[in-house]
């Protein structure tokens, strides 16, 4: 019975973990539901404290900027009243909105990722700027002793309000600014076909009488999004910051971490990002001069405003009458794994694929998804790809599963004799255990023989769970009939019910537990897990249904062989 106890323990542990997570979600404070538009110059868009101080007093800019723990000051009334015009950029993948006040990208709509199935013409808004939630892209220059364009109070000029990619491979959106001393800065956004990468370059013409030593900063400014919690039975996906360096690799920095302590990490490589389920925004500095990754937290109309970004520690020096440039790249799009890996291969930007977070089982989940993608490339349907992958997994684990089922079949065959022993020694449990073990030894049956194969397969099942849950490729991916979104729950609960029935049928093929409590728990288990799976994504439930059916077929075949 040890294998059943093991299964029971694992199932109860999983349910307990889910219930605990739901309790945490239930007790989380909720944010405001207001959807009123937020002006682009409110505190949600305020810079890092040191950058704010530098904007107000350019002479205070140090030669090597550092993060200050002092809270950011709110913008003045005049700053809030001063608005820029919006510039709209349309490509084959996105519709971006840039505000000329600060050159801030304040909205990014992803056309290939509809906000919902019933709204196919409305792209998912990765960036937004509302009172309920603000998530914007900010960057600028700092120059000691002189004015420089920044995201807070610089008014850029644009000759057009709409830019469309059309048939071109790329399109540039120039914004211009001229200082009182004759320094002209052209901030150029470059959008490319079939790409979520945006290049941001500052072209500088120093028409002043003195040198211009410019530092670059770039950051994401975001309020913590209101969370409705993960669906019952699902672990919540991660929303928050992340950084990557060659030395320390991939690290998460969640909103609590930002509130607890400001980050100040010097490096000459890597990237900084804001993540959420299926999507990522990442600043990708150009390698070379030293830079500092930082975080900062300030106050906004809807709560704390969290910022994560970087700034250069070595200035670009432009002599009087000379020209210079500096800039960065930002990725604003989905966590489409083929796209992220292609960026790493073609542009040498390592680590972006890690934003598809499979947790500690990445080394298993990543190959599983690669195989799933290869199958999808052949069959063209993610649902059928999941079914075929399940077949492959069962095939690979067939020897282990066969050993487990043979052990179960042997134990089931001995059930009548074990029941007789139980009745004979009902008043002497120690004697019953001794006689039962002697019977197992005589019949050459190891009661724990089914445990190891099951335990070995558990990491694979968990890894596949995360692979299906985290992959944006499953988002709104249709399978067949009413199953039109493999990332969403079954609207008619057919798959969860089939999963429960298949689990109940599989139990009938196993030897019945001798203990009465185990019998009751095992009876309730299919019902409990059916309710648990009601809000699981269709792709996950499809996998479990197919896996259970294949397991039943295999177990029935082995039981039949063992009975002869």
Secondary structure as a PSIPRED ss2 file (coil, helix, strand):
# PSIPRED VFORMAT (PSIPRED V4.0)

   1 X C   1.000  0.000  0.000
   2 X H   0.000  1.000  0.000
   3 X H   0.000  1.000  0.000
   4 X H   0.000  1.000  0.000
   5 X H   0.000  1.000  0.000
   6 X H   0.000  1.000  0.000
   7 X H   0.000  1.000  0.000
   8 X H   0.000  1.000  0.000
   9 X H   0.000  1.000  0.000
  10 X H   0.000  1.000  0.000
  11 X H   0.000  1.000  0.000
  12 X H   0.000  1.000  0.000
  13 X H   0.000  1.000  0.000
  14 X H   0.000  1.000  0.000
  15 X H   0.000  1.000  0.000
  16 X H   0.000  1.000  0.000
  17 X H   0.000  1.000  0.000
  18 X H   0.000  1.000  0.000
  19 X H   0.000  1.000  0.000
  20 X H   0.000  1.000  0.000
  21 X H   0.000  1.000  0.000
  22 X H   0.000  1.000  0.000
  23 X H   0.000  1.000  0.000
  24 X H   0.000  1.000  0.000
  25 X H   0.000  1.000  0.000
  26 X H   0.000  1.000  0.000
  27 X C   1.000  0.000  0.000
  28 X C   1.000  0.000  0.000
  29 X C   1.000  0.000  0.000
  30 X C   1.000  0.000  0.000
  31 X C   1.000  0.000  0.000
  32 X C   1.000  0.000  0.000
  33 X C   1.000  0.000  0.000
  34 X C   1.000  0.000  0.000
  35 X C   1.000  0.000  0.000
  36 X C   1.000  0.000  0.000
  37 X E   0.000  0.000  1.000
  38 X C   1.000  0.000  0.000
  39 X C   1.000  0.000  0.000
  40 X C   1.000  0.000  0.000
  41 X C   1.000  0.000  0.000
  42 X C   1.000  0.000  0.000
  43 X H   0.000  1.000  0.000
  44 X H   0.000  1.000  0.000
  45 X H   0.000  1.000  0.000
  46 X C   1.000  0.000  0.000
  47 X C   1.000  0.000  0.000
  48 X C   1.000  0.000  0.000
  49 X H   0.000  1.000  0.000
  50 X H   0.000  1.000  0.000
  51 X H   0.000  1.000  0.000
  52 X H   0.000  1.000  0.000
  53 X H   0.000  1.000  0.000
  54 X H   0.000  1.000  0.000
  55 X H   0.000  1.000  0.000
  56 X H   0.000  1.000  0.000
  57 X C   1.000  0.000  0.000
  58 X H   0.000  1.000  0.000
  59 X H   0.000  1.000  0.000
  60 X H   0.000  1.000  0.000
  61 X C   1.000  0.000  0.000
  62 X C   1.000  0.000  0.000
  63 X C   1.000  0.000  0.000
  64 X C   1.000  0.000  0.000
  65 X C   1.000  0.000  0.000
  66 X C   1.000  0.000  0.000
  67 X C   1.000  0.000  0.000
  68 X C   1.000  0.000  0.000
  69 X C   1.000  0.000  0.000
  70 X C   1.000  0.000  0.000
  71 X C   1.000  0.000  0.000
  72 X C   1.000  0.000  0.000
  73 X C   1.000  0.000  0.000
  74 X C   1.000  0.000  0.000
  75 X C   1.000  0.000  0.000
  76 X C   1.000  0.000  0.000
  77 X H   0.000  1.000  0.000
  78 X H   0.000  1.000  0.000
  79 X H   0.000  1.000  0.000
  80 X H   0.000  1.000  0.000
  81 X H   0.000  1.000  0.000
  82 X C   1.000  0.000  0.000
  83 X C   1.000  0.000  0.000
  84 X C   1.000  0.000  0.000
  85 X C   1.000  0.000  0.000
  86 X E   0.000  0.000  1.000
  87 X E   0.000  0.000  1.000
  88 X E   0.000  0.000  1.000
  89 X E   0.000  0.000  1.000
  90 X E   0.000  0.000  1.000
  91 X C   1.000  0.000  0.000
  92 X C   1.000  0.000  0.000
  93 X C   1.000  0.000  0.000
  94 X E   0.000  0.000  1.000
  95 X E   0.000  0.000  1.000
  96 X E   0.000  0.000  1.000
  97 X E   0.000  0.000  1.000
  98 X E   0.000  0.000  1.000
  99 X E   0.000  0.000  1.000
 100 X C   1.000  0.000  0.000
 101 X E   0.000  0.000  1.000
 102 X C   1.000  0.000  0.000
 103 X C   1.000  0.000  0.000
 104 X E   0.000  0.000  1.000
 105 X E   0.000  0.000  1.000
 106 X E   0.000  0.000  1.000
 107 X E   0.000  0.000  1.000
 108 X E   0.000  0.000  1.000
 109 X E   0.000  0.000  1.000
 110 X E   0.000  0.000  1.000
 111 X E   0.000  0.000  1.000
 112 X E   0.000  0.000  1.000
 113 X E   0.000  0.000  1.000
 114 X E   0.000  0.000  1.000
 115 X E   0.000  0.000  1.000
 116 X E   0.000  0.000  1.000
 117 X C   1.000  0.000  0.000
 118 X C   1.000  0.000  0.000
 119 X E   0.000  0.000  1.000
 120 X E   0.000  0.000  1.000
 121 X E   0.000  0.000  1.000
 122 X E   0.000  0.000  1.000
 123 X E   0.000  0.000  1.000
 124 X E   0.000  0.000  1.000
 125 X E   0.000  0.000  1.000
 126 X E   0.000  0.000  1.000
 127 X E   0.000  0.000  1.000
 128 X E   0.000  0.000  1.000
 129 X E   0.000  0.000  1.000
 130 X E   0.000  0.000  1.000
 131 X C   1.000  0.000  0.000
 132 X C   1.000  0.000  0.000
 133 X C   1.000  0.000  0.000
 134 X E   0.000  0.000  1.000
 135 X E   0.000  0.000  1.000
 136 X E   0.000  0.000  1.000
 137 X E   0.000  0.000  1.000
 138 X E   0.000  0.000  1.000
 139 X E   0.000  0.000  1.000
 140 X E   0.000  0.000  1.000
 141 X E   0.000  0.000  1.000
 142 X E   0.000  0.000  1.000
 143 X E   0.000  0.000  1.000
 144 X C   1.000  0.000  0.000
 145 X C   1.000  0.000  0.000
 146 X C   1.000  0.000  0.000
 147 X C   1.000  0.000  0.000
 148 X C   1.000  0.000  0.000
 149 X C   1.000  0.000  0.000
 150 X C   1.000  0.000  0.000
 151 X C   1.000  0.000  0.000
 152 X C   1.000  0.000  0.000
 153 X C   1.000  0.000  0.000
 154 X C   1.000  0.000  0.000
 155 X E   0.000  0.000  1.000
 156 X C   1.000  0.000  0.000
 157 X E   0.000  0.000  1.000
 158 X C   1.000  0.000  0.000
 159 X C   1.000  0.000  0.000
 160 X C   1.000  0.000  0.000
 161 X C   1.000  0.000  0.000
 162 X E   0.000  0.000  1.000
 163 X E   0.000  0.000  1.000
 164 X E   0.000  0.000  1.000
 165 X C   1.000  0.000  0.000
 166 X C   1.000  0.000  0.000
 167 X C   1.000  0.000  0.000
 168 X C   1.000  0.000  0.000
 169 X C   1.000  0.000  0.000
 170 X E   0.000  0.000  1.000
 171 X E   0.000  0.000  1.000
 172 X E   0.000  0.000  1.000
 173 X E   0.000  0.000  1.000
 174 X E   0.000  0.000  1.000
 175 X E   0.000  0.000  1.000
 176 X E   0.000  0.000  1.000
 177 X E   0.000  0.000  1.000
 178 X E   0.000  0.000  1.000
 179 X C   1.000  0.000  0.000
 180 X C   1.000  0.000  0.000
 181 X C   1.000  0.000  0.000
 182 X C   1.000  0.000  0.000
 183 X E   0.000  0.000  1.000
 184 X E   0.000  0.000  1.000
 185 X E   0.000  0.000  1.000
 186 X E   0.000  0.000  1.000
 187 X E   0.000  0.000  1.000
 188 X E   0.000  0.000  1.000
 189 X E   0.000  0.000  1.000
 190 X E   0.000  0.000  1.000
 191 X E   0.000  0.000  1.000
 192 X E   0.000  0.000  1.000
 193 X C   1.000  0.000  0.000
 194 X C   1.000  0.000  0.000
 195 X C   1.000  0.000  0.000
 196 X C   1.000  0.000  0.000
 197 X E   0.000  0.000  1.000
 198 X E   0.000  0.000  1.000
 199 X E   0.000  0.000  1.000
 200 X E   0.000  0.000  1.000
 201 X E   0.000  0.000  1.000
 202 X E   0.000  0.000  1.000
 203 X E   0.000  0.000  1.000
 204 X E   0.000  0.000  1.000
 205 X E   0.000  0.000  1.000
 206 X E   0.000  0.000  1.000
 207 X C   1.000  0.000  0.000
 208 X C   1.000  0.000  0.000
 209 X C   1.000  0.000  0.000
 210 X C   1.000  0.000  0.000
 211 X C   1.000  0.000  0.000
 212 X E   0.000  0.000  1.000
 213 X E   0.000  0.000  1.000
 214 X E   0.000  0.000  1.000
 215 X E   0.000  0.000  1.000
 216 X E   0.000  0.000  1.000
 217 X E   0.000  0.000  1.000
 218 X E   0.000  0.000  1.000
 219 X E   0.000  0.000  1.000
 220 X E   0.000  0.000  1.000
 221 X E   0.000  0.000  1.000
 222 X E   0.000  0.000  1.000
 223 X E   0.000  0.000  1.000
 224 X C   1.000  0.000  0.000
 225 X C   1.000  0.000  0.000
 226 X C   1.000  0.000  0.000
 227 X C   1.000  0.000  0.000
 228 X C   1.000  0.000  0.000
 229 X C   1.000  0.000  0.000
 230 X C   1.000  0.000  0.000
 231 X C   1.000  0.000  0.000
 232 X C   1.000  0.000  0.000
 233 X C   1.000  0.000  0.000
 234 X C   1.000  0.000  0.000
 235 X C   1.000  0.000  0.000
 236 X C   1.000  0.000  0.000
 237 X C   1.000  0.000  0.000
 238 X C   1.000  0.000  0.000
 239 X C   1.000  0.000  0.000
 240 X E   0.000  0.000  1.000
 241 X E   0.000  0.000  1.000
 242 X E   0.000  0.000  1.000
 243 X E   0.000  0.000  1.000
 244 X E   0.000  0.000  1.000
 245 X E   0.000  0.000  1.000
 246 X C   1.000  0.000  0.000
 247 X C   1.000  0.000  0.000
 248 X C   1.000  0.000  0.000
 249 X E   0.000  0.000  1.000
 250 X E   0.000  0.000  1.000
 251 X E   0.000  0.000  1.000
 252 X E   0.000  0.000  1.000
 253 X E   0.000  0.000  1.000
 254 X C   1.000  0.000  0.000
 255 X H   0.000  1.000  0.000
 256 X H   0.000  1.000  0.000
 257 X H   0.000  1.000  0.000
 258 X H   0.000  1.000  0.000
 259 X H   0.000  1.000  0.000
 260 X H   0.000  1.000  0.000
 261 X C   1.000  0.000  0.000
 262 X C   1.000  0.000  0.000
 263 X C   1.000  0.000  0.000
 264 X E   0.000  0.000  1.000
 265 X E   0.000  0.000  1.000
 266 X E   0.000  0.000  1.000
 267 X E   0.000  0.000  1.000
 268 X C   1.000  0.000  0.000
 269 X C   1.000  0.000  0.000
 270 X C   1.000  0.000  0.000
 271 X E   0.000  0.000  1.000
 272 X E   0.000  0.000  1.000
 273 X E   0.000  0.000  1.000
 274 X E   0.000  0.000  1.000
 275 X E   0.000  0.000  1.000
 276 X E   0.000  0.000  1.000
 277 X C   1.000  0.000  0.000
 278 X C   1.000  0.000  0.000
 279 X E   0.000  0.000  1.000
 280 X E   0.000  0.000  1.000
 281 X E   0.000  0.000  1.000
 282 X E   0.000  0.000  1.000
 283 X E   0.000  0.000  1.000
 284 X E   0.000  0.000  1.000
 285 X C   1.000  0.000  0.000
 286 X C   1.000  0.000  0.000
 287 X C   1.000  0.000  0.000
 288 X C   1.000  0.000  0.000
 289 X C   1.000  0.000  0.000
 290 X C   1.000  0.000  0.000
 291 X E   0.000  0.000  1.000
 292 X E   0.000  0.000  1.000
 293 X E   0.000  0.000  1.000
 294 X E   0.000  0.000  1.000
 295 X E   0.000  0.000  1.000
 296 X E   0.000  0.000  1.000
 297 X E   0.000  0.000  1.000
 298 X E   0.000  0.000  1.000
 299 X E   0.000  0.000  1.000
 300 X E   0.000  0.000  1.000
 301 X C   1.000  0.000  0.000
 302 X C   1.000  0.000  0.000
 303 X E   0.000  0.000  1.000
 304 X E   0.000  0.000  1.000
 305 X E   0.000  0.000  1.000
 306 X E   0.000  0.000  1.000
 307 X E   0.000  0.000  1.000
 308 X E   0.000  0.000  1.000
 309 X E   0.000  0.000  1.000
 310 X E   0.000  0.000  1.000
 311 X E   0.000  0.000  1.000
 312 X E   0.000  0.000  1.000
 313 X C   1.000  0.000  0.000
 314 X C   1.000  0.000  0.000
 315 X C   1.000  0.000  0.000
 316 X E   0.000  0.000  1.000
 317 X E   0.000  0.000  1.000
 318 X E   0.000  0.000  1.000
 319 X C   1.000  0.000  0.000
 320 X C   1.000  0.000  0.000
 321 X C   1.000  0.000  0.000
 322 X C   1.000  0.000  0.000
 323 X E   0.000  0.000  1.000
 324 X E   0.000  0.000  1.000
 325 X E   0.000  0.000  1.000
 326 X E   0.000  0.000  1.000
 327 X E   0.000  0.000  1.000
 328 X E   0.000  0.000  1.000
 329 X E   0.000  0.000  1.000
 330 X E   0.000  0.000  1.000
 331 X E   0.000  0.000  1.000
 332 X E   0.000  0.000  1.000
 333 X E   0.000  0.000  1.000
 334 X E   0.000  0.000  1.000
 335 X C   1.000  0.000  0.000
 336 X C   1.000  0.000  0.000
 337 X H   0.000  1.000  0.000
 338 X H   0.000  1.000  0.000
 339 X H   0.000  1.000  0.000
 340 X H   0.000  1.000  0.000
 341 X H   0.000  1.000  0.000
 342 X H   0.000  1.000  0.000
 343 X H   0.000  1.000  0.000
 344 X H   0.000  1.000  0.000
 345 X H   0.000  1.000  0.000
 346 X H   0.000  1.000  0.000
 347 X H   0.000  1.000  0.000
 348 X C   1.000  0.000  0.000
 349 X C   1.000  0.000  0.000
 350 X C   1.000  0.000  0.000
 351 X C   1.000  0.000  0.000
 352 X H   0.000  1.000  0.000
 353 X H   0.000  1.000  0.000
 354 X H   0.000  1.000  0.000
 355 X H   0.000  1.000  0.000
 356 X C   1.000  0.000  0.000
 357 X C   1.000  0.000  0.000
 358 X C   1.000  0.000  0.000
 359 X H   0.000  1.000  0.000
 360 X H   0.000  1.000  0.000
 361 X H   0.000  1.000  0.000
 362 X H   0.000  1.000  0.000
 363 X H   0.000  1.000  0.000
 364 X H   0.000  1.000  0.000
 365 X H   0.000  1.000  0.000
 366 X H   0.000  1.000  0.000
 367 X H   0.000  1.000  0.000
 368 X H   0.000  1.000  0.000
 369 X H   0.000  1.000  0.000
 370 X H   0.000  1.000  0.000
 371 X H   0.000  1.000  0.000
 372 X H   0.000  1.000  0.000
 373 X H   0.000  1.000  0.000
 374 X H   0.000  1.000  0.000
 375 X H   0.000  1.000  0.000
 376 X H   0.000  1.000  0.000
 377 X H   0.000  1.000  0.000
 378 X H   0.000  1.000  0.000
 379 X H   0.000  1.000  0.000
 380 X C   1.000  0.000  0.000
 381 X C   1.000  0.000  0.000
 382 X H   0.000  1.000  0.000
 383 X H   0.000  1.000  0.000
 384 X H   0.000  1.000  0.000
 385 X H   0.000  1.000  0.000
 386 X H   0.000  1.000  0.000
 387 X H   0.000  1.000  0.000
 388 X H   0.000  1.000  0.000
 389 X H   0.000  1.000  0.000
 390 X H   0.000  1.000  0.000
 391 X H   0.000  1.000  0.000
 392 X H   0.000  1.000  0.000
 393 X H   0.000  1.000  0.000
 394 X H   0.000  1.000  0.000
 395 X H   0.000  1.000  0.000
 396 X H   0.000  1.000  0.000
 397 X C   1.000  0.000  0.000
 398 X H   0.000  1.000  0.000
 399 X H   0.000  1.000  0.000
 400 X H   0.000  1.000  0.000
 401 X H   0.000  1.000  0.000
 402 X H   0.000  1.000  0.000
 403 X H   0.000  1.000  0.000
 404 X H   0.000  1.000  0.000
 405 X H   0.000  1.000  0.000
 406 X H   0.000  1.000  0.000
 407 X H   0.000  1.000  0.000
 408 X H   0.000  1.000  0.000
 409 X H   0.000  1.000  0.000
 410 X H   0.000  1.000  0.000
 411 X H   0.000  1.000  0.000
 412 X H   0.000  1.000  0.000
 413 X H   0.000  1.000  0.000
 414 X C   1.000  0.000  0.000
 415 X H   0.000  1.000  0.000
 416 X H   0.000  1.000  0.000
 417 X H   0.000  1.000  0.000
 418 X H   0.000  1.000  0.000
 419 X H   0.000  1.000  0.000
 420 X H   0.000  1.000  0.000
 421 X H   0.000  1.000  0.000
 422 X H   0.000  1.000  0.000
 423 X H   0.000  1.000  0.000
 424 X H   0.000  1.000  0.000
 425 X C   1.000  0.000  0.000
 426 X C   1.000  0.000  0.000
 427 X C   1.000  0.000  0.000
 428 X C   1.000  0.000  0.000
 429 X H   0.000  1.000  0.000
 430 X H   0.000  1.000  0.000
 431 X H   0.000  1.000  0.000
 432 X H   0.000  1.000  0.000
 433 X H   0.000  1.000  0.000
 434 X H   0.000  1.000  0.000
 435 X H   0.000  1.000  0.000
 436 X H   0.000  1.000  0.000
 437 X H   0.000  1.000  0.000
 438 X H   0.000  1.000  0.000
 439 X H   0.000  1.000  0.000
 440 X H   0.000  1.000  0.000
 441 X H   0.000  1.000  0.000
 442 X H   0.000  1.000  0.000
 443 X C   1.000  0.000  0.000
 444 X C   1.000  0.000  0.000
 445 X C   1.000  0.000  0.000
 446 X C   1.000  0.000  0.000
 447 X C   1.000  0.000  0.000
 448 X C   1.000  0.000  0.000
 449 X H   0.000  1.000  0.000
 450 X H   0.000  1.000  0.000
 451 X H   0.000  1.000  0.000
 452 X H   0.000  1.000  0.000
 453 X H   0.000  1.000  0.000
 454 X H   0.000  1.000  0.000
 455 X H   0.000  1.000  0.000
 456 X H   0.000  1.000  0.000
 457 X H   0.000  1.000  0.000
 458 X H   0.000  1.000  0.000
 459 X H   0.000  1.000  0.000
 460 X H   0.000  1.000  0.000
 461 X H   0.000  1.000  0.000
 462 X H   0.000  1.000  0.000
 463 X H   0.000  1.000  0.000
 464 X H   0.000  1.000  0.000
 465 X H   0.000  1.000  0.000
 466 X H   0.000  1.000  0.000
 467 X H   0.000  1.000  0.000
 468 X H   0.000  1.000  0.000
 469 X H   0.000  1.000  0.000
 470 X H   0.000  1.000  0.000
 471 X C   1.000  0.000  0.000
 472 X H   0.000  1.000  0.000
 473 X H   0.000  1.000  0.000
 474 X H   0.000  1.000  0.000
 475 X C   1.000  0.000  0.000
 476 X C   1.000  0.000  0.000
 477 X C   1.000  0.000  0.000
 478 X C   1.000  0.000  0.000
 479 X C   1.000  0.000  0.000
 480 X E   0.000  0.000  1.000
 481 X C   1.000  0.000  0.000
 482 X C   1.000  0.000  0.000
 483 X E   0.000  0.000  1.000
 484 X C   1.000  0.000  0.000
 485 X C   1.000  0.000  0.000
 486 X C   1.000  0.000  0.000
 487 X C   1.000  0.000  0.000
 488 X C   1.000  0.000  0.000
 489 X C   1.000  0.000  0.000
 490 X C   1.000  0.000  0.000
 491 X C   1.000  0.000  0.000
 492 X C   1.000  0.000  0.000
 493 X C   1.000  0.000  0.000
 494 X H   0.000  1.000  0.000
 495 X H   0.000  1.000  0.000
 496 X H   0.000  1.000  0.000
 497 X H   0.000  1.000  0.000
 498 X H   0.000  1.000  0.000
 499 X H   0.000  1.000  0.000
 500 X H   0.000  1.000  0.000
 501 X H   0.000  1.000  0.000
 502 X H   0.000  1.000  0.000
 503 X H   0.000  1.000  0.000
 504 X H   0.000  1.000  0.000
 505 X H   0.000  1.000  0.000
 506 X H   0.000  1.000  0.000
 507 X H   0.000  1.000  0.000
 508 X H   0.000  1.000  0.000
 509 X H   0.000  1.000  0.000
 510 X C   1.000  0.000  0.000
 511 X C   1.000  0.000  0.000
 512 X C   1.000  0.000  0.000
 513 X C   1.000  0.000  0.000
 514 X C   1.000  0.000  0.000
 515 X C   1.000  0.000  0.000
 516 X H   0.000  1.000  0.000
 517 X H   0.000  1.000  0.000
 518 X H   0.000  1.000  0.000
 519 X H   0.000  1.000  0.000
 520 X H   0.000  1.000  0.000
 521 X H   0.000  1.000  0.000
 522 X H   0.000  1.000  0.000
 523 X H   0.000  1.000  0.000
 524 X H   0.000  1.000  0.000
 525 X H   0.000  1.000  0.000
 526 X H   0.000  1.000  0.000
 527 X H   0.000  1.000  0.000
 528 X H   0.000  1.000  0.000
 529 X H   0.000  1.000  0.000
 530 X H   0.000  1.000  0.000
 531 X H   0.000  1.000  0.000
 532 X H   0.000  1.000  0.000
 533 X H   0.000  1.000  0.000
 534 X H   0.000  1.000  0.000
 535 X H   0.000  1.000  0.000
 536 X C   1.000  0.000  0.000
 537 X C   1.000  0.000  0.000
 538 X H   0.000  1.000  0.000
 539 X H   0.000  1.000  0.000
 540 X H   0.000  1.000  0.000
 541 X H   0.000  1.000  0.000
 542 X H   0.000  1.000  0.000
 543 X H   0.000  1.000  0.000
 544 X H   0.000  1.000  0.000
 545 X H   0.000  1.000  0.000
 546 X H   0.000  1.000  0.000
 547 X H   0.000  1.000  0.000
 548 X H   0.000  1.000  0.000
 549 X H   0.000  1.000  0.000
 550 X H   0.000  1.000  0.000
 551 X H   0.000  1.000  0.000
 552 X H   0.000  1.000  0.000
 553 X H   0.000  1.000  0.000
 554 X H   0.000  1.000  0.000
 555 X H   0.000  1.000  0.000
 556 X H   0.000  1.000  0.000
 557 X H   0.000  1.000  0.000
 558 X H   0.000  1.000  0.000
 559 X H   0.000  1.000  0.000
 560 X H   0.000  1.000  0.000
 561 X H   0.000  1.000  0.000
 562 X H   0.000  1.000  0.000
 563 X H   0.000  1.000  0.000
 564 X C   1.000  0.000  0.000
